[in-house]
Amino acid sequence: MDQQRLNVHVAKAQPSATYRMMDRVATRRASGVKIISLSAGEPDFDTPAHVCDAAVAAIRAGHTRYTQVAGMRALREAVAAKFQRENGLNVGWQDTLVCSGGKQVIYNALAATLNEGDEVIVPAPYWVSYPEMVQLCGARPIIVACGSDSGFKLTPQALAGAIGPRTRWVILNSPSNPTGAVYTRGELAELAEVLLAHPHVLVLSDDIYEHLIFDGATYHTIAQVEPRLTSRTLTMNGVSKAYAMTGWRIGFGTGPRWLLDAMEKLQGQQTSGASSISQYAALAALTGPQQFISESREVFEKRRDLMVQWLNETPGLTCATPGGAFYAFASCAGLIGCTTPAGTLLKTDEDVAGALLDEANVAVVQGSAFGLAPYIRIAYALDDEALVQACRAIKRFCKSLSGEHYVNAQ
């Protein structure tokens, strides 16, 4: 019917594959099935107590009203201090914007700058929302495949080949969701050299997993590595991953003032300021004790080692060691063409993910949802006992498969 006609870009958009899997898990659990979910991209730790206490204190003090669209000044000052202290970016509080989650920072930037026919370079594997956000804004995502041979990272040659006259943005995510790949300072410098030759291209640096970087490595962001790109780089971050605050919905960014002004204008007509209570909590997170970050990073690094070892000992799966985040991106090429005990032929990585849920009661997300197949993304944000149970279930499932392809892959 005509009254049900949708915006053309909304009609083309696909729902998030990660949330779709979470919905399937919830449905199975509601029917009484015990599922171990390795699909959700959020820490399993509780939000630090001092952060929760700050939120309760804000409520009791009556700080429950609207804030400025761009965020409370005290929080913006803390955000600016964070960028100065941790990233070497010379910014003031006026050079920041607070949003209702990191996703809104990204969407605001794209919606404020993209027009029909513009292009955005999206290295694959990518976070599932990047290409959908781009096409929702009427632009075209230019997907650049970055396979295991490049460590799942964009190379200068691939970047140069993807840039065209309509290129508006390139999106960089380090550490990466879904692969955990981390760009080194040298790799970012090489990408920056390409971008300096194309002044019409903006850079969106998604640093949300910044503090989850392993093996004693030092984190770098592109505007820090190449200050000449500062005037056209949006550096985005938030409190969700570093402080286990996914549900608090606070993200923030810094970039050129013209861009932040446009993003603030858009947000003012969309959601206005973020939750006042969440902003007080984020303020406490950024300015309070920071030992939670190092403690949780140590736990995640041990879990990574556990998960990678199990995966590489499982027939049909191989997994490179990720440098950060809390994801393992395992190739399931050795399972394609096999048949499960229930008679399901595994033609794709989506089939593998579906069979793991239906027959092994373990939830993962297919790599094709992130732009690269055949892989599965495994979030190891669970306690050790649950992770070992999940790994054993995955291994049993893989050993139970039949098929010539599978036998040859071992």
MISEDREN-203545 format. One line per 2 residues: number of its first residue (from 1); their letters; for each residue z, x negated, y of N, C-alpha, C. Coordinates in steps of 0.05 Angstrom, whole numbers, plus 5000, padded with zeros to 4 digits. Atoms other than C-alpha are relative to their C-alpha. Example, Ala and Ser with C-alpha at 12.3 -4.5 7.8 and 13.67 -1.06 7.14 Angstrom:
2
1 = as = 5000:4982:4976:5156:4754:4910:5000:4982:5024  4999:5016:4976:5143:4727:4979:5014:5015:5022
# end
This chain:
410
1 = md = 5000:4983:4976:5000:5000:5000:5000:4982:5025  5003:5016:4976:4985:4977:5071:5026:4990:5011
3 = qq = 4974:5008:4988:5058:4977:5093:5013:4978:4984  4989:5022:5016:5073:4927:5037:4984:4974:5003
5 = rl = 5016:5024:4996:5023:4877:5063:5017:4977:5011  4983:5023:4992:5055:4808:5070:4984:4980:5017
7 = nv = 5012:5023:4986:5042:4749:5115:4985:4984:4979  5017:5014:5020:4986:4710:5080:5013:4975:4989
9 = hv = 4987:5025:5009:5027:4646:5077:5024:5006:4982  4977:4991:5017:5088:4682:5048:4989:5009:4973
11 = ak = 5011:4990:5025:5044:4716:4996:4991:4977:4982  5009:5022:5016:5018:4648:4974:5023:4982:4990
13 = aq = 4978:5017:5007:5086:4615:4970:5011:5005:4973  4988:4998:5027:5119:4601:4903:5030:4998:5003
15 = ps = 4971:5002:5000:5193:4611:4890:5008:4972:4990  4990:5027:5009:5234:4547:4880:5004:4999:4970
17 = at = 4997:5003:5029:5229:4523:4808:5029:4994:4992  4972:5006:5007:5300:4497:4810:5017:5025:5001
19 = yr = 4985:4975:4999:5328:4564:4833:4992:5019:4978  5009:4983:5022:5285:4599:4782:5013:4993:4974
21 = mm = 4985:5009:5024:5316:4557:4727:5029:5008:5002  4972:4992:4997:5385:4570:4755:5004:5030:4995
23 = dr = 4999:4971:5006:5370:4645:4751:4999:5005:4970  5002:4997:5029:5349:4638:4679:5026:4992:4986
25 = va = 4974:5008:5011:5414:4601:4664:5020:5021:5004  4980:4979:4994:5455:4655:4698:4996:5024:4981
27 = tr = 5006:4978:5018:5419:4708:4656:5010:4995:4972  4991:5008:5027:5432:4671:4591:5030:5000:4998
29 = ra = 4970:5000:5000:5505:4660:4609:5012:5028:5000  4990:4972:4999:5514:4733:4626:4998:5014:4974
31 = sg = 5002:4988:5026:5492:4750:4556:5018:4987:4980  4980:5012:5017:5547:4706:4528:4992:4973:4988
33 = vk = 5009:5026:5010:5507:4642:4513:5012:4978:5017  4989:5023:4986:5540:4576:4531:4978:4981:5006
35 = ii = 5022:5018:4991:5490:4535:4571:5012:4976:5015  4993:5024:4984:5498:4464:4596:4977:4997:5019
37 = sl = 5021:5001:4980:5459:4463:4661:4998:4972:5013  5007:5025:4987:5427:4398:4684:4978:5005:5020
39 = sa = 5022:4992:4983:5383:4435:4733:5007:5000:5030  4992:4997:4972:5423:4442:4797:5004:4974:5014
41 = ge = 4998:5025:4985:5419:4388:4850:5024:5000:5018  4976:5001:4984:5491:4388:4873:5023:4986:4985
43 = pd = 4977:5014:5012:5553:4345:4861:5019:5020:4987  4981:4982:5013:5603:4374:4813:5029:4996:5010
45 = fd = 4973:5005:4989:5663:4347:4853:5007:5022:5020  4990:4982:4979:5706:4391:4898:4996:4986:5027
47 = tp = 5000:5010:4973:5698:4383:4973:5027:4986:5005  4975:5014:4994:5750:4332:4997:5021:5018:5013
49 = ah = 4979:4983:4990:5817:4364:5013:5003:5001:5030  4996:5000:4971:5821:4341:5085:4977:5015:5014
51 = vc = 5022:4985:4988:5753:4373:5098:5006:5030:4998  4992:4972:5004:5777:4440:5069:5023:5007:5019
53 = da = 4978:4995:4982:5841:4434:5109:4991:5004:5029  5011:4997:4973:5801:4425:5173:4987:5027:5004
55 = av = 5013:4974:4998:5762:4488:5159:5021:5022:5002  4978:4981:4999:5826:4528:5146:5013:5000:5028
57 = aa = 4988:5002:4974:5856:4501:5210:4983:5012:5022  5018:4989:4980:5794:4521:5249:5001:5030:5000
59 = ir = 4997:4971:5002:5800:4592:5223:5025:5010:5013  4974:4992:4989:5873:4596:5240:5002:4996:5030
61 = ag = 5000:5005:4971:5860:4568:5309:4980:5019:5015  5018:4981:4987:5809:4623:5322:4972:4990:5007
63 = ht = 5027:5011:4994:5747:4579:5322:4979:5013:4982  5017:4983:5017:5706:4635:5291:4978:5013:5015
65 = ry = 5020:4987:4983:5657:4650:5346:4974:4983:5000  5025:5015:4998:5586:4629:5362:5004:4973:5012
67 = tq = 5001:5026:4987:5572:4557:5379:4973:4997:5014  5026:5006:4989:5516:4526:5418:4979:4999:4978
69 = va = 5022:5000:5020:5449:4532:5382:4998:4973:4987  5004:5027:5011:5444:4457:5373:5024:4988:4986
71 = gm = 4976:5009:5012:5515:4451:5348:5022:4993:5020  4977:5007:4983:5584:4437:5376:4996:4971:5010
73 = ra = 5004:5027:4989:5584:4376:5422:5017:4980:4984  4983:5019:5015:5642:4344:5383:4986:4992:4974
75 = lr = 5014:5007:5025:5601:4348:5318:4975:4984:5006  5024:5016:4993:5538:4323:5352:5007:4972:5008
77 = ea = 4991:5027:4994:5577:4264:5379:5006:4985:4974  4993:5013:5026:5602:4250:5308:4974:4993:4985
79 = va = 5026:5005:5013:5530:4256:5282:4987:4975:5013  5012:5023:4986:5505:4207:5335:5015:4974:4992
81 = ak = 4984:5023:5008:5562:4159:5317:4993:4991:4972  5008:5006:5027:5542:4164:5244:4974:4986:4999
83 = fq = 5026:5012:4999:5470:4147:5259:5002:4971:5011  4997:5027:4988:5492:4088:5302:5014:4981:4980
85 = re = 4983:5017:5018:5544:4062:5252:4986:4993:4974  5011:5003:5028:5507:4072:5186:4971:4993:4999
87 = ng = 5029:5003:5001:5434:4069:5205:4989:4983:5023  5010:5017:4979:5430:4025:5267:4981:5013:5019
89 = ln = 5017:4985:4981:5397:4080:5308:5015:5004:5026  4987:4999:4974:5412:4077:5382:4995:5028:5012
91 = vg = 5003:4973:4991:5421:4151:5396:5026:5011:5012  4976:4987:4989:5468:4194:5437:5002:5028:4989
93 = wq = 4996:4973:5011:5495:4263:5422:4977:5019:5008  5022:4983:4991:5438:4295:5462:4975:4997:4982
95 = dt = 5022:5006:5017:5390:4264:5412:5004:5010:4971  4994:4989:5026:5417:4305:5354:4997:5030:4999
97 = lv = 5001:4971:5004:5411:4375:5325:5014:5006:4974  4986:4991:5024:5456:4411:5276:4988:5026:4991
99 = cs = 5013:4976:5011:5426:4463:5230:5016:5011:4977  4987:4987:5023:5447:4510:5174:4989:4988:4974
101 = gg = 5009:5014:5024:5433:4460:5119:4977:4981:5007  5022:5019:4996:5385:4401:5113:4973:5013:4998
103 = kq = 5026:4987:5003:5329:4447:5091:4991:5012:5026  5008:4989:4974:5331:4481:5159:4991:4979:5020
105 = vi = 5010:5022:4983:5324:4415:5194:4971:4994:4995  5028:5006:5008:5260:4401:5156:4981:5023:5008
107 = yn = 5018:4977:4994:5232:4471:5163:4996:5003:5030  5003:4997:4971:5247:4474:5238:4980:4980:5011
109 = al = 5019:5021:4990:5210:4408:5249:4972:5007:4994  5027:4993:5007:5149:4431:5211:4990:5024:5015
111 = aa = 5008:4975:4987:5148:4501:5240:4995:4996:5030  5002:5005:4971:5155:4473:5311:4975:4984:5007
113 = tl = 5022:5019:4994:5096:4425:5304:4974:5006:4987  5025:4996:5016:5045:4450:5253:4984:5023:5010
115 = ne = 5019:4979:4994:4984:4491:5269:4981:5003:4976  5019:4995:5021:4931:4521:5224:4981:4976:4997
117 = gd = 5018:5022:5005:4890:4466:5192:5012:4972:5001  4987:5026:5000:4940:4410:5203:5007:4992:4972
119 = ev = 4994:5011:5027:4957:4365:5144:5026:4985:5000  4975:5015:5004:5022:4336:5118:4998:4985:4974
121 = iv = 5001:5017:5024:5023:4278:5069:5027:5003:4985  4976:4996:5016:5072:4293:5013:4997:4983:4975
123 = pa = 5001:5016:5025:5082:4238:4961:5012:5015:4977  4990:4986:5024:5090:4265:4891:5008:4978:4979
125 = py = 4984:4976:5001:5137:4271:4856:5014:5006:5026  4988:4992:4975:5166:4311:4913:5022:5021:4995
127 = wv = 4981:4978:5001:5224:4358:4927:4984:5026:5001  5017:4976:5004:5198:4427:4908:4993:5014:5026
129 = sy = 5004:4984:4976:5205:4456:4978:4980:4988:5020  5018:5013:4980:5162:4405:5016:4973:5014:5003
131 = pe = 5026:4988:4997:5093:4432:5000:5001:5030:5007  4998:4971:4993:5116:4505:5004:5006:5004:5029
133 = mv = 4994:4999:4971:5146:4494:5073:4975:4995:5017  5025:5007:4986:5081:4462:5096:4981:5023:5001
135 = ql = 5020:4978:5001:5037:4519:5073:5011:5025:5013  4988:4977:4986:5086:4571:5100:4995:4997:5031
137 = cg = 5006:5005:4972:5072:4539:5168:4970:5001:5006  5029:4998:4995:4997:4548:5159:4985:4974:4997
139 = ar = 5012:5026:5003:4984:4475:5146:4993:4994:4970  5008:5007:5027:4958:4439:5084:5014:4975:4990
141 = pi = 4987:5024:5011:5000:4393:5041:4979:4982:4986  5018:5020:5013:4961:4330:5021:5018:4985:4980
143 = iv = 4984:5011:5021:4992:4311:4955:4989:4973:4991  5007:5027:5008:4991:4236:4940:5016:4993:4975
145 = ac = 4986:5007:5025:5007:4219:4867:5011:4972:5001  4986:5026:5000:5058:4163:4861:5013:4998:4972
147 = gs = 4990:5000:5027:5066:4149:4787:5019:4978:4994  4980:5020:5008:5111:4104:4747:4991:4972:5006
149 = ds = 5010:5027:4995:5066:4044:4760:5008:4990:5028  4991:5008:4973:5089:4044:4833:5029:5007:5004
151 = gf = 4972:4993:4998:5160:4063:4817:5005:5027:5012  5000:4973:4988:5145:4135:4839:5002:4999:5030
153 = kl = 4998:5003:4971:5139:4109:4910:4972:4998:5013  5025:5001:4985:5084:4115:4962:4994:4971:5008
155 = tp = 5008:5027:4992:5045:4050:4972:4985:5000:5026  5015:5001:4975:5013:4027:5037:4971:5007:4996
157 = qa = 5028:4993:5005:4944:4033:5006:4996:5030:4997  5002:4971:5004:4956:4104:4984:5005:5015:5026
159 = la = 4995:4987:4974:4984:4123:5052:4976:4998:5018  5023:5004:4983:4926:4093:5089:4976:5017:4991
161 = ga = 5022:4984:5010:4877:4129:5044:5003:5030:5004  4994:4972:4997:4911:4196:5055:4999:5010:5030
163 = ig = 4999:4992:4971:4914:4195:5132:4972:5007:5009  5025:4991:4988:4859:4234:5167:5005:5010:5028
165 = pr = 4997:4991:4972:4846:4262:5237:5019:5024:5003  4983:4977:4998:4886:4325:5221:5029:4995:4989
167 = tr = 4973:5006:5010:4947:4289:5192:5020:5002:5023  4979:4996:4980:5009:4311:5230:5026:4987:4992
169 = wv = 4975:5011:5010:5066:4287:5186:4995:4984:4974  4996:5011:5027:5083:4242:5128:5030:5003:4994
171 = il = 4972:4995:5008:5147:4259:5089:5008:4978:4981  4988:5021:5017:5190:4203:5060:5027:5009:4991
173 = ns = 4974:4992:5011:5250:4217:5015:5011:4978:4983  4987:5023:5014:5295:4160:4994:5030:5001:5004
175 = ps = 5008:4997:5028:5332:4162:4947:4986:5027:4996  5018:4977:5004:5284:4212:4919:5012:5021:4982
177 = np = 4998:4977:5018:5293:4281:4890:4971:5007:4993  4985:5000:5025:5270:4283:4833:5004:4974:4986
179 = tg = 5001:5024:5017:5262:4210:4812:5023:4981:5004  4979:5019:4994:5320:4174:4845:4989:4974:5011
181 = av = 5012:5024:4990:5270:4122:4871:5010:4994:5028  4990:5009:4974:5294:4081:4931:4981:4980:5012
183 = yt = 5018:5019:4986:5249:4047:4982:5017:4976:5010  4987:5024:4989:5268:3975:4998:4992:4997:5029
185 = rg = 5007:5006:4972:5267:3948:5069:4971:4990:5002  5027:5011:4999:5203:3910:5053:4979:5022:4996
187 = el = 5019:4978:5005:5169:3972:5025:4997:5018:5024  5001:4983:4975:5187:4013:5087:4985:4985:5022
189 = ae = 5014:5016:4979:5162:3956:5132:4970:5001:4995  5029:4998:5006:5094:3958:5096:4989:5027:5007
191 = la = 5009:4973:4992:5089:4033:5105:4999:5003:5030  4999:4998:4970:5109:4026:5178:4975:4986:5012
193 = ev = 5023:5013:4990:5052:3977:5189:4975:5018:5000  5022:4980:5002:5003:4030:5166:5003:5021:5021
195 = ll = 4995:4979:4981:5035:4083:5209:4996:4991:5029  5003:5009:4972:5034:4040:5272:4970:5001:5008
197 = ah = 5028:4998:4994:4958:4041:5267:4990:5028:5004  5007:4972:4998:4958:4117:5268:5021:5015:5017
199 = ph = 4979:4989:4982:4998:4140:5329:5002:5031:5001  4998:4970:5001:4982:4214:5317:5017:5011:4978
201 = vl = 4986:4991:5024:5023:4216:5253:5030:4998:5005  4971:5000:4998:5096:4237:5256:5012:4994:4972
203 = vl = 4986:5008:5024:5147:4213:5204:5025:5016:4996  4976:4986:5007:5199:4256:5170:5014:4985:4978
205 = sd = 4984:5016:5019:5252:4214:5136:5023:5017:4990  4980:4984:5012:5294:4256:5089:5020:4981:4986
207 = di = 4980:5020:5009:5357:4213:5078:5024:5013:4987  4976:4984:5008:5402:4267:5047:5016:4986:4978
209 = ye = 4986:5014:5021:5418:4222:4987:5008:4972:5007  4996:5027:4990:5431:4161:5030:5023:4985:4987
211 = hl = 4976:5014:5009:5501:4146:5004:5001:4998:4969  5001:5002:5030:5482:4154:4930:4979:4979:4993
213 = if = 5018:5022:5006:5449:4086:4922:5015:4980:4984  4985:5015:5020:5467:4041:4864:4993:4970:4999
215 = dg = 5005:5029:5006:5468:3969:4839:5005:4982:5024  4993:5017:4977:5498:3943:4904:4978:4998:5021
217 = at = 5023:5001:4981:5433:3957:4942:5009:5010:5028  4996:4992:4973:5432:3966:5017:4980:5021:5008
219 = yh = 5018:4978:4992:5404:4030:5046:4986:4994:5026  5015:5003:4975:5349:4029:5098:4984:5025:5005
221 = ti = 5016:4977:4992:5314:4084:5137:4978:4989:5018  5024:5012:4988:5245:4075:5168:5002:4994:5030
223 = aq = 4997:5005:4971:5264:4082:5242:5018:4976:5005  4983:5024:4998:5316:4028:5231:4983:4975:4994
225 = ve = 5016:5022:5008:5266:3982:5197:4979:4994:5021  5021:5004:4979:5212:3993:5250:5006:5017:5024
227 = pr = 4992:4984:4977:5241:4015:5317:4976:5011:5016  5023:4990:4985:5171:4024:5345:4991:5028:4991
229 = lt = 5006:4973:5010:5166:4087:5303:5021:5020:5008  4978:4982:4993:5230:4117:5332:4990:5024:5016
231 = sr = 5009:4979:4982:5192:4158:5384:4984:5022:4985  5014:4980:5015:5156:4196:5328:5012:5004:4972
233 = tl = 4987:4997:5026:5206:4197:5271:5024:5019:5003  4977:4983:5003:5254:4253:5252:5016:4989:4976
235 = tm = 4983:5010:5022:5312:4223:5212:5020:5023:4994  4984:4977:5008:5346:4279:5174:5021:4993:4979
237 = ng = 4979:5005:5019:5412:4279:5137:5018:5025:4999  4982:4978:5001:5472:4323:5123:5025:4993:4984
239 = vs = 4974:5005:5014:5540:4330:5089:5000:5009:4971  4999:4986:5026:5519:4366:5026:5004:4982:4976
241 = ka = 4999:5018:5024:5509:4308:4977:5022:4980:5003  4981:5022:4996:5553:4254:5007:5029:5010:4998
243 = ya = 4973:4990:4999:5614:4298:5015:5005:5025:4982  4998:4977:5018:5602:4351:4960:5004:5025:5016
245 = mt = 4998:4976:4982:5591:4405:5013:4975:5017:5000  5025:4986:5001:5528:4439:4988:5002:5029:5011
247 = gw = 4998:4972:4991:5554:4510:5002:5009:5003:5029  4991:4998:4972:5579:4493:5072:4976:5003:5018
249 = ri = 5025:4997:4986:5506:4490:5095:5000:4987:5028  5002:5015:4976:5507:4436:5148:4981:4976:4996
251 = gf = 5018:5023:4999:5448:4389:5160:4997:4992:5029  5003:5009:4972:5431:4348:5221:4977:4979:5001
253 = gt = 5022:5019:4997:5376:4304:5249:5001:4987:5027  5005:5012:4975:5357:4257:5304:4971:4992:5002
255 = gp = 5028:5006:4996:5289:4244:5334:4994:5002:5030  5008:4999:4972:5249:4246:5399:5010:5027:5013
257 = rw = 4988:4977:4986:5278:4294:5451:4980:5024:5001  5020:4978:4999:5213:4335:5456:5000:5016:4975
259 = ll = 5000:4987:5026:5216:4350:5382:5026:5016:4996  4974:4987:5003:5290:4367:5381:5002:5025:5018
261 = da = 5001:4976:4982:5280:4414:5441:4985:5023:4987  5017:4979:5013:5225:4451:5404:5015:5012:4975
263 = me = 4985:4991:5023:5268:4455:5341:5023:5018:5008  4977:4983:4990:5327:4482:5381:4990:5027:5009
265 = kl = 5012:4975:4991:5282:4534:5413:4995:5019:4977  5006:4984:5024:5259:4557:5345:5025:5011:4987
267 = qg = 4975:4992:5013:5329:4558:5317:5015:5022:5016  4987:4981:4983:5354:4597:5377:4990:5029:4996
269 = qq = 5012:4974:5005:5307:4654:5359:5001:5007:4970  5001:4996:5029:5318:4648:5284:5028:5004:4989
271 = ts = 4973:4997:5011:5391:4635:5262:5021:4994:5021  4981:5011:4980:5424:4607:5326:5016:4978:4987
273 = ga = 4985:5022:5009:5480:4558:5314:5010:5003:4971  4989:4999:5027:5507:4540:5245:5028:5011:5001
275 = ss = 4973:4989:5003:5573:4569:5220:5020:4982:5015  4980:5016:4986:5629:4547:5266:5020:4987:4981
277 = is = 4981:5010:5019:5677:4538:5208:4988:4976:4985  5013:5022:5014:5627:4494:5171:4997:4976:5018
279 = qy = 5002:5022:4982:5617:4453:5233:5026:4985:5003  4974:5014:4998:5691:4438:5239:5005:4984:4974
281 = aa = 4998:5014:5026:5690:4419:5165:4983:4975:5000  5017:5023:4999:5631:4373:5176:5010:4979:5019
283 = la = 4987:5019:4981:5666:4341:5236:5021:4984:4986  4979:5014:5015:5725:4325:5191:4988:4981:4979
285 = al = 5012:5017:5020:5679:4297:5138:4989:4974:5012  5012:5023:4987:5643:4250:5186:5020:4981:5013
287 = tg = 4980:5016:4984:5705:4226:5224:5025:4994:4984  4976:5005:5016:5758:4227:5169:4997:4978:4980
289 = pq = 5002:5020:5021:5771:4183:5109:4974:5001:4985  5026:5002:5012:5708:4158:5076:5000:4990:4971
291 = qf = 4999:5012:5027:5733:4133:5008:4987:5018:4979  5012:4981:5019:5706:4196:4974:4971:4991:4993
293 = is = 5027:5008:5004:5636:4168:4983:4997:4978:4980  5002:5022:5019:5647:4103:4947:5010:5008:4972
295 = es = 4989:4991:5025:5689:4136:4893:4980:5017:4984  5019:4983:5014:5637:4189:4877:4975:4984:4993
297 = re = 5023:5016:5007:5580:4138:4880:5005:4983:4975  4993:5015:5024:5616:4096:4828:4998:5017:4975
299 = vf = 5002:4981:5023:5622:4157:4782:4971:5006:4993  5028:4993:5005:5549:4175:4791:4985:4976:4988
301 = ek = 5014:5023:5011:5526:4104:4776:5007:4997:4970  4993:5002:5028:5564:4104:4710:4987:5023:4984
303 = rr = 5014:4978:5013:5535:4172:4693:4971:4994:4997  5028:5008:5001:5466:4146:4709:4995:4982:4976
305 = dl = 5004:5019:5022:5474:4089:4660:5003:5014:4973  4996:4985:5025:5500:4136:4606:4975:5017:4994
307 = mv = 5022:4982:5004:5443:4185:4616:4974:4985:4993  5025:5016:5005:5387:4133:4618:5001:4989:4972
309 = qw = 4998:5011:5026:5413:4100:4555:4994:5022:4978  5005:4978:5020:5415:4167:4517:4971:5008:5000
311 = ln = 5028:4990:4999:5346:4188:4541:4981:4980:4986  5018:5020:5012:5314:4122:4520:5005:4996:4970
313 = et = 4995:5001:5028:5346:4128:4452:4991:5026:4986  5009:4974:5011:5317:4199:4443:4970:4999:4994
315 = pg = 5028:5001:5008:5251:4204:4405:4983:5018:5019  5019:4985:4983:5193:4226:4450:5006:4999:5030
317 = lt = 4993:5001:4972:5229:4212:4516:5002:4971:5009  4996:5026:4987:5227:4151:4562:5009:5004:5028
319 = ca = 4990:4996:4972:5263:4142:4628:5006:4973:5013  4995:5024:4984:5262:4087:4680:5028:5004:5013
321 = tp = 4974:4998:4987:5329:4071:4713:4997:5006:5030  5002:4993:4972:5334:4107:4780:5019:4983:5017
323 = gg = 4984:5017:4982:5361:4069:4840:5020:5016:5016  4982:4984:4984:5398:4128:4871:4999:5029:4993
325 = af = 4998:4970:5004:5412:4203:4877:5016:5005:4974  4987:4995:5026:5437:4237:4813:4981:5014:4982
327 = ya = 5021:4988:5017:5372:4252:4777:4988:4978:4982  5017:5016:5017:5337:4222:4717:4974:5014:4996
329 = fa = 5027:4988:5002:5262:4234:4714:4987:4988:4975  5008:5011:5026:5243:4226:4641:4973:5010:4992
331 = sc = 5026:4992:5011:5173:4226:4612:5005:5013:4974  4999:4986:5025:5166:4276:4557:4972:5001:4987
333 = ag = 5028:5001:5011:5094:4256:4540:5001:5000:4969  4998:5002:5029:5117:4241:4469:5006:5026:4986
335 = li = 4994:4974:5012:5136:4314:4459:4977:5020:5002  5023:4982:4996:5071:4346:4482:4983:5001:4975
337 = gc = 5016:4996:5025:5033:4375:4423:5018:5005:4976  4981:4995:5022:5096:4383:4381:5006:5029:4997
339 = tt = 4992:4972:5005:5123:4447:4351:5030:5000:4996  4971:4998:5003:5196:4468:4356:5007:5015:4974
341 = pa = 4992:4985:5024:5236:4497:4297:4995:5030:5003  5005:4972:4996:5227:4566:4329:4970:5006:5000
343 = gt = 5029:4996:5000:5151:4556:4326:4986:4999:5026  5012:5002:4974:5138:4542:4399:4984:4974:5002
345 = ll = 5017:5023:4996:5080:4495:4412:5004:4990:5028  4994:5011:4974:5097:4448:4469:4975:4989:5012
347 = kt = 5025:5008:4988:5034:4445:4510:5004:4986:5027  4995:5010:4973:5065:4427:4577:5029:4992:5003
349 = de = 4972:5006:4995:5129:4399:4607:5016:5025:5006  4986:4975:4995:5146:4470:4628:5007:5013:4973
351 = dv = 4993:4990:5027:5143:4489:4554:5024:4985:4989  4977:5017:5009:5191:4431:4540:5026:5010:5013
353 = ag = 4976:4990:4986:5240:4455:4593:5009:5027:4990  4993:4973:5010:5236:4527:4568:5011:4999:4972
355 = al = 4990:5002:5027:5247:4507:4496:5027:4987:4999  4973:5012:4998:5306:4463:4514:5021:5021:5007
357 = ld = 4982:4979:4992:5338:4523:4547:5004:5020:4977  4999:4979:5020:5320:4573:4492:5011:4991:4973
359 = ea = 4993:5009:5027:5333:4530:4431:5022:4979:4999  4979:5020:5000:5381:4475:4453:5022:5007:5020
361 = nv = 4980:4991:4980:5419:4513:4508:5007:4979:5021  4998:5020:4978:5407:4457:4558:4979:5006:5020
363 = av = 5019:4993:4979:5375:4471:4625:4991:4975:5015  5011:5021:4983:5329:4420:4658:4977:5013:5015
365 = vq = 5023:4989:4985:5270:4428:4706:4975:4983:4994  5025:5014:5007:5198:4411:4689:4990:4983:5023
367 = gs = 5010:5018:4980:5167:4353:4726:4977:5010:5016  5023:4989:4986:5105:4392:4743:5008:5016:5024
369 = af = 4990:4986:4976:5147:4433:4792:5004:4981:5023  4997:5020:4979:5156:4368:4830:4974:4984:5004
371 = gl = 5026:5012:4995:5083:4350:4827:4991:4978:4981  5009:5020:5019:5080:4303:4767:5008:5008:4972
373 = ap = 4995:4993:5028:5074:4319:4693:4989:4978:4982  4979:4983:5012:5094:4312:4637:5027:4986:5002
375 = yi = 4973:5011:4996:5165:4297:4659:5020:5023:5000  4979:4981:4996:5232:4332:4660:5020:4987:5019
377 = ri = 4979:5010:4982:5283:4325:4716:5028:5009:4990  4973:4995:5010:5355:4319:4693:5020:4992:5021
379 = ay = 4979:5005:4980:5412:4325:4743:5026:4993:4984  4976:5008:5015:5471:4285:4716:5025:5003:5017
381 = al = 4977:4994:4983:5521:4317:4764:5020:5017:4984  4981:4986:5017:5568:4338:4708:5020:4979:4989
383 = dd = 4980:5018:5011:5631:4308:4676:4989:4986:4975  5011:5016:5022:5621:4256:4621:4999:5015:4974
385 = ea = 5000:4985:5025:5640:4302:4565:4977:5020:4998  5023:4981:5000:5589:4355:4585:4974:4985:4999
387 = lv = 5025:5015:5002:5536:4302:4595:4994:4990:4972  5004:5009:5027:5547:4273:4526:4992:5023:4982
389 = qa = 5007:4976:5016:5544:4343:4496:4971:5007:5005  5027:4993:4994:5479:4356:4533:4981:4979:4988
391 = cr = 5017:5021:5012:5449:4289:4511:4997:5003:4970  5001:4996:5029:5467:4303:4439:4982:5024:4993
393 = ai = 5017:4977:5005:5435:4371:4443:4971:4994:5004  5028:5007:4994:5371:4343:4474:4990:4982:4977
395 = kr = 5009:5018:5022:5368:4288:4420:4996:5016:4975  5004:4983:5024:5378:4339:4364:4975:5016:5002
397 = fc = 5024:4985:4996:5324:4382:4393:4975:4983:4996  5023:5017:5003:5275:4325:4398:4995:4991:4971
399 = ks = 5002:5008:5028:5290:4302:4327:4990:5023:4982  5007:4977:5016:5277:4372:4302:4971:5008:5002
401 = ls = 5027:4992:4996:5206:4375:4327:4982:4989:4978  5020:5009:5020:5145:4368:4283:4973:4998:5014
403 = ge = 5027:5003:4989:5074:4345:4298:4991:4971:4999  5011:5027:5003:5028:4286:4289:5004:4983:5026
405 = hy = 4997:5014:4975:5031:4268:4363:5028:4989:5003  4972:5008:4998:5106:4265:4360:5006:4977:4982
407 = vn = 4995:5022:5019:5107:4221:4298:4988:4974:5010  5013:5024:4989:5058:4172:4330:5014:4989:5024
409 = aq = 4987:5009:4975:5099:4169:4394:5026:4985:4994  4974:5013:5007:5161:4143:4357:4996:4970:4994
# end
